[in-house]
Amino acid sequence: MLKRCVNLFIALFAIFIIAMETYIYCHTQFRPWQPSSPIGRLVYYYSFFTVLSNLMLALSCFWLAVNPNCHRYSFKVIRLNGLVGVIITIIIYNLVLRSIHNPPNTLLKIANESLHVVIPILGVLSWFIWGPFRRINVKVIVGSILSMIGYGVYIFIRGYYTNQYPYPFINVVQVGYFKALFAVSKIFLFFLGLAFLCWTIDCLRSRK
């Protein structure tokens, strides 16, 4: 019962924060380089890896709150994407992006810390303590890899037509295609390594 409540809390917390940011960014253009239209700002907002990772973590947690014994393949891929995604989020943001990112108001500062620190820690800890385990295998990792490739393709196609990229280290306009693709390849390898690490932990914890 406790783990279902924890998963539900994480899901509702993440959805609340994302919904709050969605509303704020829909109604306000804070920076001159942000899209001028509300729909454009929403598309831009939901192009961030951080937002999508937290959203997938929230979806998987909500899924577990409803059905703790779920074994559907789609759930497994979403769950792994959410876990690995928020781990990458907390590491890259705090090591690379924190010094250059300054949210424009108090609400967005709270939301920023929630999505980049609080929710990732809660999500990973809840998984490590309660699982569920025996949900990761080669097929699931392949599904996660394909979704990452799809996300990368989307970012570069959208960037080609709009000159807008969610992160400075993949901004082709500023750093060029070579550096942008090199940065993406490093993140992709990092994602792959973390996915296999989660698989290892999954196997070890499932034996207990």
MIDOSE-1310 file (N, C-alpha, C; in nm, 2 decimals, decimal comma, always signed):
residues 208
mlkr	+0,08/-0,12/+0,00/+0,00/+0,00/+0,00/+0,09/+0,13/+0,00; +0,20/+0,12/+0,08/+0,28/+0,24/+0,09/+0,35/+0,27/-0,05; +0,40/+0,17/-0,12/+0,46/+0,20/-0,24/+0,37/+0,25/-0,35; +0,24/+0,20/-0,34/+0,14/+0,26/-0,43/+0,12/+0,41/-0,40
cvnl	+0,11/+0,44/-0,28/+0,09/+0,58/-0,24/+0,21/+0,67/-0,28; +0,33/+0,61/-0,26/+0,45/+0,69/-0,30/+0,45/+0,71/-0,45; +0,42/+0,61/-0,53/+0,42/+0,62/-0,67/+0,31/+0,72/-0,72; +0,20/+0,72/-0,65/+0,09/+0,81/-0,69/+0,13/+0,95/-0,65
fial	+0,20/+0,97/-0,54/+0,25/+1,10/-0,50/+0,35/+1,16/-0,60; +0,45/+1,07/-0,64/+0,54/+1,12/-0,74/+0,48/+1,16/-0,87; +0,38/+1,07/-0,92/+0,31/+1,10/-1,04/+0,23/+1,23/-1,03; +0,16/+1,25/-0,93/+0,08/+1,38/-0,92/+0,17/+1,50/-0,90
faif	+0,28/+1,48/-0,82/+0,37/+1,59/-0,80/+0,43/+1,64/-0,94; +0,48/+1,54/-1,01/+0,54/+1,57/-1,14/+0,44/+1,63/-1,24; +0,32/+1,58/-1,24/+0,21/+1,63/-1,33/+0,17/+1,77/-1,29; +0,16/+1,79/-1,16/+0,13/+1,93/-1,12/+0,23/+2,03/-1,16
iiam	+0,36/+2,00/-1,14/+0,47/+2,09/-1,18/+0,47/+2,12/-1,33; +0,46/+2,01/-1,40/+0,46/+2,03/-1,55/+0,34/+2,11/-1,60; +0,22/+2,08/-1,54/+0,10/+2,15/-1,57/+0,11/+2,30/-1,54; +0,17/+2,33/-1,42/+0,20/+2,47/-1,38/+0,29/+2,54/-1,48
etyi	+0,40/+2,48/-1,52/+0,49/+2,54/-1,62/+0,42/+2,55/-1,75; +0,34/+2,45/-1,79/+0,27/+2,46/-1,92/+0,18/+2,58/-1,92; +0,11/+2,61/-1,81/+0,02/+2,72/-1,81/+0,10/+2,85/-1,81; +0,21/+2,86/-1,74/+0,29/+2,98/-1,73/+0,35/+3,01/-1,87
ycht	+0,41/+2,91/-1,93/+0,48/+2,93/-2,06/+0,38/+2,96/-2,17; +0,26/+2,90/-2,16/+0,16/+2,92/-2,26/+0,11/+3,07/-2,26; +0,12/+3,13/-2,15/+0,06/+3,27/-2,14/+0,17/+3,38/-2,14; +0,30/+3,34/-2,12/+0,40/+3,44/-2,11/+0,53/+3,41/-2,19
qfrp	+0,58/+3,51/-2,27/+0,70/+3,49/-2,34/+0,81/+3,56/-2,25; +0,89/+3,49/-2,18/+0,99/+3,55/-2,09/+1,12/+3,59/-2,17; +1,16/+3,52/-2,27/+1,28/+3,56/-2,34/+1,25/+3,59/-2,49; +1,32/+3,69/-2,55/+1,29/+3,73/-2,69/+1,31/+3,61/-2,79
wqps	+1,40/+3,51/-2,75/+1,42/+3,41/-2,85/+1,32/+3,29/-2,83; +1,23/+3,30/-2,74/+1,13/+3,20/-2,73/+1,02/+3,23/-2,83; +0,95/+3,12/-2,88/+0,84/+3,14/-2,98/+0,74/+3,24/-2,93; +0,69/+3,32/-3,02/+0,60/+3,43/-2,98/+0,46/+3,38/-2,96
spig	+0,42/+3,27/-3,02/+0,28/+3,22/-3,01/+0,27/+3,12/-2,89; +0,15/+3,11/-2,83/+0,14/+3,02/-2,72/+0,16/+2,87/-2,76; +0,11/+2,83/-2,88/+0,13/+2,70/-2,93/+0,28/+2,67/-2,95; +0,35/+2,77/-3,01/+0,49/+2,75/-3,03/+0,57/+2,74/-2,91
rlvy	+0,53/+2,81/-2,80/+0,60/+2,80/-2,67/+0,57/+2,66/-2,61; +0,45/+2,61/-2,63/+0,42/+2,48/-2,57/+0,50/+2,37/-2,64; +0,51/+2,38/-2,77/+0,58/+2,28/-2,85/+0,73/+2,29/-2,81; +0,78/+2,41/-2,79/+0,92/+2,43/-2,74/+0,94/+2,37/-2,60
yysf	+0,84/+2,39/-2,51/+0,85/+2,34/-2,38/+0,86/+2,19/-2,37; +0,77/+2,13/-2,45/+0,76/+1,98/-2,45/+0,87/+1,92/-2,54; +0,96/+2,00/-2,59/+1,07/+1,94/-2,66/+1,19/+1,92/-2,57; +1,18/+1,97/-2,44/+1,29/+1,96/-2,35/+1,30/+1,81/-2,30
ftvl	+1,42/+1,76/-2,30/+1,44/+1,62/-2,24/+1,40/+1,61/-2,10; +1,42/+1,72/-2,02/+1,38/+1,72/-1,88/+1,23/+1,70/-1,86; +1,16/+1,77/-1,94/+1,01/+1,76/-1,93/+0,96/+1,62/-1,97; +1,01/+1,57/-2,08/+0,97/+1,44/-2,13/+1,01/+1,33/-2,03
snlm	+1,13/+1,34/-1,98/+1,18/+1,24/-1,88/+1,09/+1,24/-1,76; +1,06/+1,36/-1,70/+0,97/+1,36/-1,58/+0,83/+1,32/-1,62; +0,79/+1,35/-1,74/+0,65/+1,30/-1,78/+0,64/+1,15/-1,79; +0,75/+1,09/-1,84/+0,75/+0,94/-1,85/+0,76/+0,88/-1,71
lals	+0,84/+0,94/-1,63/+0,85/+0,89/-1,49/+0,72/+0,90/-1,42; +0,65/+1,01/-1,44/+0,52/+1,03/-1,38/+0,42/+0,93/-1,43; +0,42/+0,91/-1,56/+0,33/+0,81/-1,62/+0,35/+0,67/-1,57; +0,48/+0,63/-1,56/+0,51/+0,50/-1,51/+0,47/+0,48/-1,36
cfwl	+0,49/+0,59/-1,28/+0,45/+0,58/-1,14/+0,30/+0,57/-1,13; +0,23/+0,65/-1,21/+0,08/+0,64/-1,20/+0,04/+0,50/-1,24; +0,10/+0,44/-1,35/+0,07/+0,31/-1,39/+0,09/+0,21/-1,28; +0,20/+0,23/-1,20/+0,22/+0,13/-1,09/+0,12/+0,15/-0,98
avnp	+0,08/+0,28/-0,96/-0,02/+0,30/-0,85/-0,15/+0,23/-0,88; -0,18/+0,22/-1,01/-0,31/+0,16/-1,05/-0,29/+0,01/-1,06; -0,17/-0,04/-1,12/-0,15/-0,18/-1,14/+0,00/-0,21/-1,11; +0,03/-0,24/-0,98/+0,17/-0,26/-0,94/+0,24/-0,38/-1,01
nchr	+0,16/-0,47/-1,07/+0,21/-0,59/-1,13/+0,22/-0,59/-1,28; +0,21/-0,47/-1,33/+0,21/-0,45/-1,48/+0,33/-0,51/-1,55; +0,31/-0,59/-1,65/+0,42/-0,64/-1,73/+0,42/-0,61/-1,88; +0,34/-0,51/-1,91/+0,33/-0,47/-2,05/+0,46/-0,41/-2,10
ysfk	+0,49/-0,44/-2,23/+0,61/-0,39/-2,29/+0,62/-0,24/-2,29; +0,51/-0,18/-2,33/+0,51/-0,03/-2,34/+0,54/+0,03/-2,20; +0,48/-0,03/-2,09/+0,51/+0,02/-1,96/+0,66/+0,01/-1,93; +0,72/-0,11/-1,96/+0,86/-0,13/-1,93/+0,95/-0,03/-2,00
virl	+0,92/+0,00/-2,13/+1,00/+0,10/-2,20/+0,98/+0,24/-2,14; +0,86/+0,28/-2,11/+0,83/+0,41/-2,05/+0,90/+0,42/-1,92; +0,90/+0,31/-1,84/+0,96/+0,31/-1,71/+1,11/+0,33/-1,72; +1,17/+0,26/-1,81/+1,32/+0,27/-1,82/+1,36/+0,41/-1,87
nglv	+1,28/+0,45/-1,97/+1,31/+0,59/-2,02/+1,30/+0,69/-1,91; +1,19/+0,68/-1,83/+1,17/+0,78/-1,72/+1,29/+0,77/-1,62; +1,33/+0,65/-1,58/+1,43/+0,64/-1,48/+1,57/+0,69/-1,53; +1,61/+0,64/-1,65/+1,73/+0,68/-1,71/+1,73/+0,83/-1,74
gvii	+1,62/+0,88/-1,79/+1,60/+1,02/-1,83/+1,62/+1,11/-1,71; +1,56/+1,08/-1,60/+1,57/+1,17/-1,49/+1,71/+1,16/-1,42; +1,78/+1,05/-1,44/+1,92/+1,04/-1,39/+2,01/+1,13/-1,47; +1,99/+1,12/-1,60/+2,07/+1,21/-1,69/+2,03/+1,36/-1,66
tiii	+1,91/+1,39/-1,64/+1,86/+1,52/-1,61/+1,93/+1,58/-1,49; +1,93/+1,51/-1,38/+1,99/+1,56/-1,26/+2,14/+1,58/-1,27; +2,21/+1,49/-1,34/+2,35/+1,49/-1,36/+2,39/+1,61/-1,45; +2,34/+1,61/-1,57/+2,38/+1,71/-1,67/+2,33/+1,85/-1,63
ynlv	+2,22/+1,87/-1,57/+2,17/+2,00/-1,53/+2,26/+2,06/-1,42; +2,29/+1,98/-1,32/+2,37/+2,03/-1,21/+2,52/+2,04/-1,24; +2,57/+1,97/-1,33/+2,71/+1,98/-1,37/+2,73/+2,08/-1,48; +2,64/+2,10/-1,57/+2,66/+2,17/-1,69/+2,57/+2,30/-1,70
lrsi	+2,44/+2,28/-1,67/+2,34/+2,38/-1,71/+2,30/+2,48/-1,60; +2,32/+2,44/-1,47/+2,27/+2,52/-1,36/+2,33/+2,66/-1,36; +2,46/+2,67/-1,40/+2,52/+2,80/-1,39/+2,47/+2,90/-1,50; +2,41/+2,85/-1,60/+2,36/+2,94/-1,71/+2,21/+2,95/-1,72
hnpp	+2,14/+2,88/-1,63/+2,00/+2,88/-1,63/+1,94/+2,95/-1,51; +1,87/+3,06/-1,53/+1,81/+3,14/-1,42/+1,66/+3,16/-1,45; +1,58/+3,08/-1,38/+1,43/+3,09/-1,40/+1,39/+3,23/-1,36; +1,29/+3,29/-1,44/+1,26/+3,43/-1,43/+1,17/+3,47/-1,30
ntll	+1,11/+3,37/-1,24/+1,03/+3,41/-1,12/+1,03/+3,29/-1,02; +0,98/+3,32/-0,90/+0,98/+3,22/-0,79/+0,91/+3,09/-0,82; +0,80/+3,10/-0,88/+0,72/+2,97/-0,92/+0,81/+2,89/-1,01; +0,87/+2,95/-1,11/+0,95/+2,87/-1,20/+1,08/+2,82/-1,14
kian	+1,13/+2,89/-1,04/+1,25/+2,84/-0,97/+1,21/+2,72/-0,89; +1,09/+2,72/-0,82/+1,04/+2,60/-0,75/+1,02/+2,48/-0,85; +0,96/+2,51/-0,96/+0,94/+2,41/-1,06/+1,07/+2,35/-1,11; +1,16/+2,44/-1,14/+1,29/+2,40/-1,19/+1,36/+2,31/-1,09
eslh	+1,37/+2,34/-0,97/+1,43/+2,25/-0,87/+1,35/+2,12/-0,86; +1,22/+2,12/-0,87/+1,14/+2,00/-0,86/+1,17/+1,91/-0,98; +1,18/+1,96/-1,10/+1,20/+1,87/-1,22/+1,35/+1,83/-1,23; +1,44/+1,91/-1,18/+1,58/+1,87/-1,20/+1,65/+1,81/-1,08
vvip	+1,58/+1,81/-0,96/+1,64/+1,75/-0,84/+1,54/+1,66/-0,77; +1,43/+1,72/-0,72/+1,35/+1,66/-0,62/+1,28/+1,53/-0,68; +1,21/+1,55/-0,79/+1,14/+1,44/-0,86/+1,23/+1,33/-0,90; +1,34/+1,36/-0,97/+1,44/+1,26/-1,01/+1,48/+1,17/-0,89
ilgv	+1,52/+1,24/-0,78/+1,57/+1,17/-0,66/+1,46/+1,08/-0,61; +1,33/+1,13/-0,59/+1,22/+1,05/-0,54/+1,19/+0,93/-0,63; +1,20/+0,96/-0,76/+1,17/+0,85/-0,86/+1,27/+0,74/-0,86; +1,40/+0,77/-0,85/+1,50/+0,67/-0,86/+1,51/+0,59/-0,72
lswf	+1,49/+0,67/-0,61/+1,49/+0,60/-0,48/+1,37/+0,50/-0,47; +1,25/+0,55/-0,51/+1,14/+0,46/-0,50/+1,16/+0,33/-0,58; +1,22/+0,35/-0,70/+1,25/+0,23/-0,78/+1,35/+0,14/-0,72; +1,45/+0,20/-0,66/+1,56/+0,12/-0,60/+1,51/+0,04/-0,48
iwgp	+1,41/+0,10/-0,40/+1,36/+0,04/-0,28/+1,25/-0,06/-0,31; +1,16/-0,02/-0,40/+1,04/-0,11/-0,42/+1,03/-0,17/-0,56; +1,11/-0,12/-0,65/+1,10/-0,17/-0,79/+0,98/-0,11/-0,86; +0,91/-0,19/-0,94/+0,92/-0,34/-0,95/+1,04/-0,38/-1,04
frri	+1,09/-0,50/-1,01/+1,21/-0,55/-1,07/+1,16/-0,66/-1,18; +1,26/-0,71/-1,24/+1,24/-0,81/-1,35/+1,16/-0,74/-1,46; +1,18/-0,61/-1,49/+1,11/-0,54/-1,59/+1,21/-0,49/-1,70; +1,34/-0,52/-1,69/+1,44/-0,47/-1,79/+1,50/-0,59/-1,85
nvkv	+1,51/-0,59/-1,99/+1,59/-0,69/-2,06/+1,64/-0,62/-2,19; +1,70/-0,70/-2,28/+1,75/-0,64/-2,40/+1,65/-0,58/-2,49; +1,53/-0,65/-2,50/+1,42/-0,59/-2,58/+1,38/-0,46/-2,53; +1,37/-0,44/-2,40/+1,32/-0,31/-2,34/+1,43/-0,21/-2,36
ivgs	+1,56/-0,24/-2,35/+1,66/-0,15/-2,38/+1,66/-0,10/-2,52; +1,64/-0,19/-2,61/+1,63/-0,16/-2,76/+1,52/-0,06/-2,78; +1,40/-0,08/-2,71/+1,29/+0,01/-2,73/+1,32/+0,15/-2,68; +1,40/+0,15/-2,57/+1,44/+0,28/-2,51/+1,54/+0,35/-2,61
ilsm	+1,63/+0,27/-2,66/+1,73/+0,33/-2,76/+1,66/+0,39/-2,88; +1,56/+0,32/-2,93/+1,49/+0,36/-3,05/+1,41/+0,49/-3,02; +1,35/+0,50/-2,90/+1,28/+0,62/-2,86/+1,38/+0,74/-2,85; +1,50/+0,72/-2,80/+1,60/+0,82/-2,79/+1,64/+0,87/-2,93
igyg	+1,66/+0,77/-3,02/+1,70/+0,81/-3,15/+1,59/+0,90/-3,22; +1,46/+0,85/-3,19/+1,35/+0,93/-3,24/+1,34/+1,07/-3,19; +1,37/+1,08/-3,06/+1,38/+1,22/-3,00/+1,49/+1,30/-3,06; +1,60/+1,25/-3,08/+1,71/+1,32/-3,14/+1,68/+1,37/-3,28
vyif	+1,62/+1,28/-3,36/+1,59/+1,31/-3,50/+1,49/+1,43/-3,50; +1,39/+1,42/-3,41/+1,29/+1,53/-3,39/+1,35/+1,66/-3,36; +1,44/+1,66/-3,26/+1,51/+1,78/-3,22/+1,58/+1,85/-3,34; +1,66/+1,77/-3,41/+1,73/+1,83/-3,52/+1,65/+1,87/-3,64
irgy	+1,54/+1,80/-3,67/+1,45/+1,84/-3,78/+1,38/+1,96/-3,74; +1,33/+1,97/-3,62/+1,26/+2,09/-3,57/+1,36/+2,21/-3,57; +1,48/+2,18/-3,52/+1,58/+2,29/-3,52/+1,61/+2,34/-3,65; +1,62/+2,25/-3,75/+1,65/+2,29/-3,89/+1,55/+2,40/-3,94
ytnq	+1,42/+2,38/-3,91/+1,32/+2,47/-3,96/+1,29/+2,59/-3,87; +1,33/+2,58/-3,74/+1,30/+2,69/-3,65/+1,42/+2,76/-3,59; +1,54/+2,70/-3,61/+1,66/+2,75/-3,54/+1,65/+2,75/-3,39; +1,56/+2,67/-3,34/+1,54/+2,66/-3,19/+1,58/+2,52/-3,14
ypyp	+1,67/+2,52/-3,04/+1,71/+2,39/-2,98/+1,70/+2,41/-2,83; +1,66/+2,30/-2,76/+1,63/+2,31/-2,62/+1,75/+2,33/-2,53; +1,87/+2,29/-2,58/+1,99/+2,30/-2,50/+2,11/+2,37/-2,58; +2,19/+2,45/-2,51/+2,30/+2,52/-2,59/+2,40/+2,43/-2,65
finv	+2,43/+2,31/-2,59/+2,54/+2,23/-2,64/+2,49/+2,15/-2,76; +2,36/+2,15/-2,80/+2,32/+2,09/-2,92/+2,26/+2,20/-3,02; +2,28/+2,32/-2,99/+2,23/+2,43/-3,07/+2,32/+2,44/-3,19; +2,27/+2,39/-3,31/+2,35/+2,39/-3,43/+2,39/+2,53/-3,47
vqvg	+2,30/+2,63/-3,45/+2,32/+2,77/-3,49/+2,45/+2,82/-3,42; +2,47/+2,78/-3,29/+2,58/+2,83/-3,21/+2,71/+2,75/-3,22; +2,69/+2,62/-3,22/+2,81/+2,53/-3,22/+2,84/+2,46/-3,34; +2,74/+2,45/-3,44/+2,76/+2,38/-3,56/+2,72/+2,23/-3,55
yfka	+2,70/+2,17/-3,66/+2,65/+2,03/-3,66/+2,75/+1,93/-3,60; +2,88/+1,95/-3,62/+2,98/+1,85/-3,57/+2,98/+1,85/-3,42; +2,99/+1,96/-3,35/+2,99/+1,97/-3,21/+2,85/+1,92/-3,15; +2,75/+1,96/-3,22/+2,61/+1,92/-3,17/+2,59/+1,77/-3,18
lfav	+2,63/+1,71/-3,29/+2,62/+1,57/-3,30/+2,71/+1,49/-3,21; +2,83/+1,55/-3,19/+2,93/+1,49/-3,09/+2,87/+1,49/-2,95; +2,81/+1,60/-2,91/+2,74/+1,61/-2,78/+2,63/+1,51/-2,77; +2,55/+1,50/-2,87/+2,44/+1,40/-2,87/+2,49/+1,26/-2,86
skif	+2,59/+1,23/-2,93/+2,65/+1,09/-2,93/+2,70/+1,06/-2,79; +2,76/+1,16/-2,72/+2,80/+1,13/-2,58/+2,68/+1,11/-2,49; +2,58/+1,19/-2,50/+2,46/+1,17/-2,42/+2,39/+1,03/-2,45; +2,39/+1,00/-2,58/+2,34/+0,87/-2,62/+2,41/+0,75/-2,55
lffl	+2,55/+0,76/-2,56/+2,63/+0,65/-2,49/+2,61/+0,65/-2,34; +2,59/+0,77/-2,28/+2,56/+0,78/-2,14/+2,43/+0,72/-2,11; +2,33/+0,74/-2,19/+2,20/+0,68/-2,18/+2,21/+0,53/-2,18; +2,28/+0,48/-2,28/+2,30/+0,34/-2,30/+2,37/+0,28/-2,18
glaf	+2,47/+0,34/-2,13/+2,54/+0,29/-2,01/+2,45/+0,29/-1,89; +2,37/+0,39/-1,87/+2,28/+0,39/-1,75/+2,17/+0,29/-1,77; +2,13/+0,27/-1,89/+2,02/+0,16/-1,91/+2,08/+0,03/-1,87; +2,20/+0,00/-1,91/+2,26/-0,13/-1,87/+2,29/-0,14/-1,72
lcwt	+2,32/-0,02/-1,66/+2,34/-0,02/-1,52/+2,21/-0,05/-1,45; +2,10/+0,01/-1,49/+1,97/-0,02/-1,44/+1,93/-0,16/-1,45; +1,97/-0,22/-1,57/+1,94/-0,36/-1,59/+2,02/-0,45/-1,49; +2,14/-0,41/-1,46/+2,22/-0,48/-1,36/+2,16/-0,48/-1,23
idcl	+2,12/-0,35/-1,19/+2,06/-0,34/-1,06/+1,93/-0,41/-1,05; +1,85/-0,41/-1,16/+1,73/-0,48/-1,17/+1,75/-0,63/-1,14; +1,85/-0,69/-1,21/+1,88/-0,83/-1,19/+1,93/-0,86/-1,05; +2,01/-0,78/-0,99/+2,06/-0,80/-0,85/+1,95/-0,79/-0,75
rsrk	+1,86/-0,69/-0,77/+1,76/-0,66/-0,67/+1,65/-0,77/-0,68; +1,63/-0,82/-0,80/+1,52/-0,93/-0,82/+1,56/-1,06/-0,76; +1,69/-1,08/-0,72/+1,73/-1,20/-0,66/+1,70/-1,20/-0,51; +1,68/-1,09/-0,46/+1,66/-1,08/-0,31/+1,51/-1,12/-0,27
